[in-house]
Amino acid sequence: MEIVGINQISPDQVIIWSYGFITLNVTILYTWLVMAILVFVSWLATRNISSEMNVSRWQHFLEVVISIIRGEISEMTKKDADKYVPLIGTLFLFICTCNVLVIVPGFVAPTSSITTTASLALCVFIAVPYYGISRNGLFHYLKEYFQPNFIFFPFHVMGEISRTLALTVRLFGNIMSHEKVIGILLAVTPLLFPVVMQALGLLIGVIQAYIFAILSMVYIASAVSAEEEHHVHVEVKQKILQLNNFFKEEFLWII
């Protein structure tokens, strides 16, 4: 079931309902659906929350997810991980859910719309000064824009804008291009090869959610502490190298 045509770049172009200046497109509809799923699963996991040894399966699942997210943040920041779990965890779970649900016929990932990815990147753009100012104060945060001297102020500003654009385009480009490739393969090749590519696409979707969350944490950490920024960049370089090696092995196996 194809909702977004091959010639349509974004699901924003598919209008479901409109009245005057109010429009409901596929992106908004499926964004609401993903939000409803996350809220429902959260309710199932926390409705009978307990501190005892015997807990429900949903609570155990939620605890495992939170522990993994907290562990990843702790590897980079080494402290105050719980402060960043709500934002980073929400970004990862939302993006990951959007990307994984593409296996459902008729579902279109909201992350294949640049408006969605731009909104997510804007959340990170706002979170960076929020955490930086709350940790170090307004004066110290603004002072970093004039380091090593005032001449570098416009470059720091351009850096903030460019990395927000990079977050937007990276996620949008990967998810959108994957959906178009699958659509083309289904039209010109037998069923087996597109199924393999779809399975690989699920893996790519999860990794894209992971990369978005990790980079968001990098930007926040850079605003919090210069020392922490150096440590985080080392950690991220190691993780990206591991991901690159993994993909090389997977592609060689497929070939």
Contacts in CASP RR format, 6 or more apart in sequence:
PFRMAT RR
TARGET T0000
AUTHOR 0000-0000-0000
METHOD contacts of the structure
MODEL  1
MEIVGINQISPDQVIIWSYGFITLNVTILYTWLVMAILVFVSWLATRNIS
SEMNVSRWQHFLEVVISIIRGEISEMTKKDADKYVPLIGTLFLFICTCNV
LVIVPGFVAPTSSITTTASLALCVFIAVPYYGISRNGLFHYLKEYFQPNF
IFFPFHVMGEISRTLALTVRLFGNIMSHEKVIGILLAVTPLLFPVVMQAL
GLLIGVIQAYIFAILSMVYIASAVSAEEEHHVHVEVKQKILQLNNFFKEE
FLWII
1 105 0 8 1.000
1 106 0 8 1.000
2 106 0 8 1.000
2 183 0 8 1.000
3 11 0 8 1.000
3 14 0 8 1.000
3 26 0 8 1.000
3 106 0 8 1.000
3 108 0 8 1.000
4 10 0 8 1.000
4 11 0 8 1.000
4 13 0 8 1.000
4 14 0 8 1.000
4 26 0 8 1.000
4 108 0 8 1.000
4 112 0 8 1.000
4 179 0 8 1.000
6 180 0 8 1.000
6 183 0 8 1.000
6 184 0 8 1.000
6 187 0 8 1.000
8 14 0 8 1.000
9 176 0 8 1.000
10 27 0 8 1.000
10 112 0 8 1.000
10 113 0 8 1.000
10 114 0 8 1.000
10 115 0 8 1.000
10 176 0 8 1.000
11 25 0 8 1.000
11 26 0 8 1.000
11 27 0 8 1.000
11 30 0 8 1.000
11 108 0 8 1.000
11 110 0 8 1.000
11 112 0 8 1.000
11 113 0 8 1.000
12 25 0 8 1.000
12 26 0 8 1.000
12 27 0 8 1.000
12 113 0 8 1.000
12 115 0 8 1.000
13 25 0 8 1.000
14 25 0 8 1.000
14 26 0 8 1.000
14 108 0 8 1.000
15 23 0 8 1.000
15 24 0 8 1.000
15 25 0 8 1.000
16 24 0 8 1.000
16 25 0 8 1.000
16 26 0 8 1.000
16 29 0 8 1.000
17 23 0 8 1.000
17 24 0 8 1.000
18 24 0 8 1.000
26 108 0 8 1.000
27 108 0 8 1.000
27 110 0 8 1.000
27 113 0 8 1.000
27 115 0 8 1.000
27 116 0 8 1.000
30 98 0 8 1.000
30 107 0 8 1.000
30 108 0 8 1.000
30 109 0 8 1.000
30 110 0 8 1.000
31 110 0 8 1.000
31 116 0 8 1.000
34 94 0 8 1.000
34 97 0 8 1.000
34 98 0 8 1.000
34 101 0 8 1.000
34 110 0 8 1.000
35 94 0 8 1.000
37 97 0 8 1.000
38 93 0 8 1.000
38 94 0 8 1.000
38 97 0 8 1.000
41 58 0 8 1.000
42 62 0 8 1.000
44 58 0 8 1.000
45 56 0 8 1.000
45 58 0 8 1.000
45 59 0 8 1.000
45 61 0 8 1.000
45 62 0 8 1.000
46 59 0 8 1.000
46 62 0 8 1.000
48 56 0 8 1.000
48 59 0 8 1.000
49 55 0 8 1.000
49 59 0 8 1.000
50 56 0 8 1.000
50 59 0 8 1.000
55 63 0 8 1.000
65 93 0 8 1.000
66 85 0 8 1.000
69 85 0 8 1.000
69 88 0 8 1.000
69 89 0 8 1.000
69 92 0 8 1.000
69 213 0 8 1.000
70 81 0 8 1.000
70 82 0 8 1.000
70 85 0 8 1.000
71 81 0 8 1.000
72 213 0 8 1.000
72 214 0 8 1.000
72 217 0 8 1.000
73 81 0 8 1.000
73 84 0 8 1.000
73 85 0 8 1.000
73 88 0 8 1.000
73 217 0 8 1.000
74 81 0 8 1.000
75 235 0 8 1.000
76 214 0 8 1.000
76 217 0 8 1.000
76 218 0 8 1.000
76 221 0 8 1.000
76 228 0 8 1.000
76 231 0 8 1.000
76 232 0 8 1.000
76 235 0 8 1.000
76 236 0 8 1.000
77 84 0 8 1.000
77 217 0 8 1.000
77 221 0 8 1.000
77 224 0 8 1.000
77 228 0 8 1.000
77 232 0 8 1.000
78 228 0 8 1.000
78 231 0 8 1.000
83 131 0 8 1.000
84 131 0 8 1.000
84 217 0 8 1.000
84 220 0 8 1.000
87 123 0 8 1.000
87 127 0 8 1.000
87 216 0 8 1.000
87 220 0 8 1.000
88 213 0 8 1.000
88 216 0 8 1.000
88 217 0 8 1.000
89 213 0 8 1.000
91 120 0 8 1.000
91 123 0 8 1.000
91 124 0 8 1.000
91 209 0 8 1.000
91 212 0 8 1.000
91 213 0 8 1.000
91 216 0 8 1.000
92 209 0 8 1.000
92 210 0 8 1.000
92 212 0 8 1.000
92 213 0 8 1.000
94 120 0 8 1.000
95 111 0 8 1.000
95 120 0 8 1.000
95 171 0 8 1.000
95 205 0 8 1.000
95 208 0 8 1.000
95 209 0 8 1.000
95 212 0 8 1.000
95 213 0 8 1.000
96 205 0 8 1.000
96 206 0 8 1.000
96 209 0 8 1.000
96 210 0 8 1.000
98 109 0 8 1.000
98 110 0 8 1.000
98 111 0 8 1.000
98 116 0 8 1.000
98 175 0 8 1.000
99 109 0 8 1.000
99 111 0 8 1.000
99 175 0 8 1.000
99 202 0 8 1.000
99 204 0 8 1.000
99 205 0 8 1.000
99 206 0 8 1.000
99 208 0 8 1.000
99 209 0 8 1.000
100 202 0 8 1.000
100 205 0 8 1.000
100 206 0 8 1.000
101 107 0 8 1.000
101 109 0 8 1.000
102 108 0 8 1.000
102 109 0 8 1.000
102 179 0 8 1.000
102 198 0 8 1.000
102 202 0 8 1.000
103 198 0 8 1.000
103 202 0 8 1.000
108 179 0 8 1.000
109 175 0 8 1.000
109 179 0 8 1.000
110 116 0 8 1.000
111 117 0 8 1.000
111 120 0 8 1.000
111 171 0 8 1.000
111 172 0 8 1.000
111 175 0 8 1.000
111 208 0 8 1.000
112 172 0 8 1.000
112 175 0 8 1.000
112 176 0 8 1.000
112 179 0 8 1.000
113 172 0 8 1.000
114 168 0 8 1.000
114 169 0 8 1.000
114 172 0 8 1.000
116 172 0 8 1.000
117 167 0 8 1.000
117 168 0 8 1.000
117 169 0 8 1.000
117 171 0 8 1.000
117 172 0 8 1.000
118 168 0 8 1.000
118 172 0 8 1.000
120 167 0 8 1.000
120 168 0 8 1.000
120 171 0 8 1.000
120 212 0 8 1.000
121 164 0 8 1.000
121 165 0 8 1.000
121 167 0 8 1.000
121 168 0 8 1.000
121 171 0 8 1.000
122 164 0 8 1.000
124 164 0 8 1.000
124 167 0 8 1.000
124 216 0 8 1.000
124 219 0 8 1.000
124 220 0 8 1.000
125 160 0 8 1.000
125 164 0 8 1.000
127 216 0 8 1.000
127 220 0 8 1.000
128 160 0 8 1.000
128 219 0 8 1.000
128 220 0 8 1.000
128 222 0 8 1.000
128 223 0 8 1.000
129 141 0 8 1.000
129 223 0 8 1.000
131 220 0 8 1.000
131 223 0 8 1.000
131 224 0 8 1.000
132 141 0 8 1.000
132 220 0 8 1.000
132 223 0 8 1.000
132 224 0 8 1.000
133 141 0 8 1.000
135 223 0 8 1.000
135 224 0 8 1.000
135 225 0 8 1.000
136 224 0 8 1.000
136 225 0 8 1.000
141 223 0 8 1.000
144 156 0 8 1.000
144 223 0 8 1.000
144 226 0 8 1.000
145 152 0 8 1.000
145 153 0 8 1.000
145 156 0 8 1.000
145 157 0 8 1.000
146 152 0 8 1.000
146 153 0 8 1.000
146 156 0 8 1.000
163 215 0 8 1.000
163 219 0 8 1.000
167 212 0 8 1.000
167 215 0 8 1.000
167 216 0 8 1.000
170 208 0 8 1.000
170 211 0 8 1.000
170 212 0 8 1.000
171 208 0 8 1.000
171 212 0 8 1.000
174 204 0 8 1.000
174 205 0 8 1.000
174 208 0 8 1.000
175 205 0 8 1.000
175 208 0 8 1.000
178 201 0 8 1.000
178 204 0 8 1.000
178 205 0 8 1.000
181 197 0 8 1.000
182 194 0 8 1.000
182 197 0 8 1.000
182 198 0 8 1.000
183 194 0 8 1.000
185 193 0 8 1.000
185 194 0 8 1.000
185 197 0 8 1.000
186 194 0 8 1.000
196 254 0 8 1.000
200 250 0 8 1.000
200 254 0 8 1.000
203 250 0 8 1.000
207 243 0 8 1.000
211 240 0 8 1.000
211 243 0 8 1.000
214 236 0 8 1.000
214 239 0 8 1.000
215 236 0 8 1.000
217 232 0 8 1.000
218 229 0 8 1.000
218 232 0 8 1.000
218 233 0 8 1.000
218 236 0 8 1.000
221 228 0 8 1.000
221 229 0 8 1.000
221 232 0 8 1.000
222 228 0 8 1.000
222 229 0 8 1.000
222 232 0 8 1.000
END
